[in-house]
């Protein structure tokens, strides 16, 4: 079941998400704790806000990504690139940033990303919060079709995705999404109203709903305002 919260304005939505991010960033634990973030334009204000007013992270805090375009990290389309200023402001060490090595081949980049997460979990790591986007076609992360979700093997944490036209992608899988304690889809704009209605009322009909079917807790936070 996906629980919905509707916000009157985008600003109210972003402030609510920022509060949740702050809780994870400052969560004092004895084991690694990760926050997973998406790419694209929707989360950009979150990253900019934390770059301008950073929160001091605990030593066990890690940052991870739902997916990545297979482009250099200097490319404007690169999701990691969107977070560089935030990472600097938070003073995160490179070791605490779980990102895709896009200089590798597509398959090797996915395999390495899987291993980074495997190592994280082997150290007792947990993901209290995962922020996910929702495309108007129903995709999340870089899982675009029912077939891509069904092709995931249930044990691998990252997978390569061929896209035509490109760029190709590396995405986390349902196996990794199932490890997240609380997933929040955060969505804005009237153009997303139909897909929001679909995923809330019939999640298995939407690729994103299929992808998070095994997750313990899933919320959808939506600001219809354009």
Secondary structure, DSSP 8 states (H G I E B T S, - for coil): -EEEEEESSHHHHHHHHHHHHHHHHT---SS-EEEEE--SSTTHHHHHHHHHS-----TTEEEEESEEESS-TTSTT-HHHHTHHHHHHHT--GGGEE---TTS-HHHHHHHHHHHHHHHHHTT-EEEEEEE---TTS-BTTB-SHHHHHHS-SS-SEEEE--SSS--EEEE-HHHHTTEEEEEEEEESGGGHHHHHHHHH-GGGSHHHHHTTT-S-EEEEEE---
